[in-house]
Amino acid sequence: MANWSTAWVPSYPMAMELEFLTKVSPYESGAEQRRQKWSSPKYHFFLSFDVRAVATIDAIKDFFVARAGAYDSFNFPCFGQRIKGATLACAEGGASPDTITDSGSGFVLKGFDASHGVAIAGSGAGNDGFYGLQTVIAGTLTLDTAEDIVAESANASLIVYKTYVVRFNEDRFRQEWLVQTAAGLYLSGAKSLELIEVL
């Protein structure tokens, strides 16, 4: 499965909406029957970008095209649910699963859970990437048995994001161009990309 780049951080606050799907069937008497169509809620993510390098916006557009718009799903690092800084470290477990630790015990507080994966960014030891989880407690994320990271001491550059499996919510990608100087056109960005969680 493809991964949204952790370098593609939205320019503005990222909005998240939680949605249930309830089917309401009215009767002639005025009574209603309500049925829950989704067993659990879905998250929607709204991303906006301002002026970026042409190469960056082209990379996001290419990613959109490779997913065939709203057709294919991918892993998304939730930029609002992350832990960064010197409290984080990575441990190679040998015969046991590898782990990511937080001496500040913030994983549960930030909403990390074993039904979602994680992404690591800012690693100086080559641990950047997306990983599945086996268990989550306040101070430790235990990776799936098949996952492999190398030991990395706590450092201020490490970031761990909660990840969601999402898809684009529509098949259109909008770009805006600005004529700023005689030097030519400058790419403003892709506006209001909406992602929806795949259950």
N, C-alpha and C positions, 0 to 999 in steps of 0.2 A: 504494500500500500504506500502511496506517495505521502510526503510530509511537507506541510507549509513551513517555509524557512523561518527560523527564529529571528532572522535579520529583518523580516518584513513587519516591523512593529508599526501599528497605526499611528498617524500623526496626532490624532485627537483622542479623547477618552473613548475607550471601546465600550459600547453598550452591550449589555446582556439582557435578554428577556427569557423568562421561563413560561412555557405554554403547555396547557393540557388540551385535549380534544374531547369535548363532550357532545354527543349526539342528542339533540332535543327533538322529540316527536310529539307534537300537540294532538290532542283528541278533540272531537266536536264538542264535548262537554266542557272544554277549557282546561282539563287536566293535562299533565305532561308526563312523558316518560323520558328519563335521562339515562344515557348509557355512556360509560367511559370507554372511548375508542382506543386510547393509548394506555398501556398498563403503567407507564411512568412518564413524567413530563419530558419535553425536549427543550433544549436551550437554542436560542437564536443569538448570533453574534453579528454586530454591525461595525464595520471597519471603514474608516475614511483616511485618505492620504492627501497631503498637500504636495508642494513642489518636491519632486524627487528626480534623481538622475534618470535619464532615458533608459539606461540599461536595467535599472531596478524595476521600473514600471513595465518594461518589455518582459522581464522575467516573470512578473506576476501575471501578465497577460498570457504568456506562453504556458504557465501553470494552469490557468483557467481553460485554455484551449485543449491542453492535454487531458483535462478532466471531462472534456466535451460539455462544458457549462455545468448544468445541474445533474449530469448523469452519474459521474463517478465520485466516490467518497475518498477522503484523505484524513490524515492526522493533523490536528490543529493545536498549537500550544496556546493555552488561554493566557493572554498577557495580563489579565487581572488576577489570576490565581498563581502566584509564584512566590518563591523564597529566594533571596539573593544575599550573598555575603559570607563573611568569615565563619558563620556557624555551620556551613555545609562542608561535607567531606564524602569521598567515595571509598568504599572498602571492597577489595577483591576477596571473595569468600572461600576460595580454594574448592574443596569438595561440596561446600554449602553454597546457597545462592548469594550473589553479590548484593550489596546494600548501599543506600545513600543515607547518611545520617545528618541530623540537624540538632546541634546542641541546644538550640533555642526551643526545641519541641513544638514546632509550629505547623507540622504537616496536617494534622486533623483540623486545627483551627482554620487553615486556609482551604479546607474542603477536599484535600486529597483522599482518594479511596481506591480500593483494589479493583473496582470495575472500570476505572479509567487508567490510562498509561501516564507516563511522564516524559518530558524532554529535558535534556541537559544542554546548557549553552555556557560559553565562557570558560570551558575547561582548558587547562594548560597541559593536560595529560592525554588528550585525544578521546575524551569521553563524550564529546558532543554527539547528540543523537536522540532517537526516540526509543523508549523501552516499555515493555509490559510489566505489570506489577503482580506480585503474589499476595502480599499483605502490607497493611499500613498501620503503624501506630504513631503516636505523637512525635517521636524522635527518630523513627526509622522507616524507610521504604525498602521492602525486600523485593528484589527484582525476580521475574520469572526465571525458572531454572535455565532456560536456553539463552538468557541474556548475559552479556559479558562486558564488564568495565574493568579498568585498572585502578589500583589504589591511587588516591589523590588526597593530599592533606587539605584541611580547611583553608580556604582562601577567599578573598573579597570578590573575585571575578566570577565565581560559580553562580549559576542561576538554575533553578529547577522549576519547570512549569507543569501544571496539570494539563493533560491533553484530552481532547475529545475527538471522536470520529464524526466528521461532518461532511457536508457537500454544499456547493453553492446553491442558493435558493432560487436563482433564476438563470436563464441562458444568455443574458446580455451583459456585456462588459463595456462600460463607458470610460472614455479618456477625454481629458480636456487639455487643449493646447493654448499657451499664452505667448503672444508676441511681446517680448519685454524690451529688446534692444535691436539695433540694426544687425547684430550678430546672428539673429535667426530666431527659431522657435524653441520654446522651452516647454517641457512636458509638465503639466500640473499634477496629473495623477488619475487614479481610478477612484471614483467617488461612491461611497455608500455600498460597498460590497456586503451582502448579507449571507451568512453561513447558517445552516441548520443542522442540529445534531441528528445523527442516524442511530436509531435504536436497534 
